[in-house]
Amino acid sequence: MRIIILTILGYLLYRVVRVVFSSRKTFKRNGNGGPIDEMVQDPFCRTYIPLRDAQKKIINGKEYFFCSRECAEKFEKTMKG
């Protein structure tokens, strides 16, 4: 009976340790110590994209980032009308 209980406790401890270490995320850092890719959200389709790949557009004096030119155009149409 003790062996069964110790086996179950060992397995549960293994699962807890595994979850703790798998939830730790490592990020590559650039020379300034920050993450390489900052993610931004497209305000039209709500897709997250890396800032370096985003289409930047200034609408009504505010800067927006889009996943594509099509999303930028659709968003601009909704802002005007």
C-alpha positions as CSV (number, residue, x, y, z in Angstrom):
1,M,0.0,0.0,0.0
2,R,2.8,2.4,0.8
3,I,4.4,1.8,-2.6
4,I,1.2,2.7,-4.4
5,I,0.9,5.9,-2.4
6,L,4.6,6.8,-2.9
7,T,4.3,6.1,-6.6
8,I,1.2,8.4,-6.9
9,L,2.9,11.2,-4.9
10,G,6.0,10.8,-7.0
11,Y,4.0,11.1,-10.2
12,L,2.1,14.1,-8.9
13,L,5.4,15.8,-7.9
14,Y,6.8,15.0,-11.4
15,R,3.7,16.6,-13.1
16,V,4.0,19.8,-10.9
17,V,7.7,20.2,-11.6
18,R,7.1,19.6,-15.3
19,V,4.3,22.3,-15.5
20,V,6.5,24.8,-13.6
21,F,9.5,24.4,-15.9
22,S,7.4,24.2,-19.1
23,S,5.7,27.4,-18.3
24,R,9.0,29.3,-18.1
25,K,9.5,31.0,-21.5
26,T,12.8,32.0,-22.8
27,F,13.1,34.9,-25.2
28,K,16.0,35.8,-27.3
29,R,17.3,39.3,-26.5
30,N,18.7,42.0,-28.7
31,G,21.7,44.1,-27.9
32,N,19.6,46.4,-25.7
33,G,18.3,43.6,-23.5
34,G,14.8,43.8,-24.9
35,P,12.9,41.1,-26.8
36,I,13.7,40.8,-30.5
37,D,10.1,41.0,-31.8
38,E,7.5,43.2,-30.2
39,M,4.0,42.1,-31.1
40,V,1.3,44.6,-32.1
41,Q,-2.4,44.0,-32.7
42,D,-4.1,44.9,-36.0
43,P,-7.1,47.1,-34.9
44,F,-9.3,45.8,-37.8
45,C,-8.9,42.0,-37.7
46,R,-7.3,41.8,-34.2
47,T,-4.4,39.6,-35.5
48,Y,-1.1,39.9,-33.6
49,I,1.9,40.5,-35.8
50,P,5.6,41.4,-35.2
51,L,6.1,45.1,-35.2
52,R,8.9,44.8,-37.8
53,D,6.4,43.2,-40.3
54,A,3.5,45.5,-39.6
55,Q,2.1,48.0,-42.1
56,K,2.2,51.4,-40.3
57,K,-0.4,54.0,-41.0
58,I,-1.2,57.3,-39.4
59,I,-5.0,58.0,-39.3
60,N,-6.4,61.2,-37.7
61,G,-3.0,61.9,-36.1
62,K,-2.8,58.5,-34.5
63,E,-0.4,55.7,-35.5
64,Y,-1.8,52.3,-36.2
65,F,-0.2,49.0,-37.2
66,F,-1.8,46.5,-39.6
67,C,-1.2,43.0,-40.8
68,S,-1.8,44.0,-44.4
69,R,-2.6,47.0,-46.7
70,E,-6.1,45.6,-47.1
71,C,-6.8,45.7,-43.4
72,A,-5.5,49.3,-43.2
73,E,-7.8,50.4,-46.0
74,K,-10.8,48.7,-44.5
75,F,-10.1,50.2,-41.1
76,E,-9.6,53.7,-42.6
77,K,-13.0,53.3,-44.4
78,T,-14.7,52.5,-41.1
79,M,-13.1,55.5,-39.4
80,K,-14.3,57.8,-42.1
81,G,-17.9,56.5,-42.3
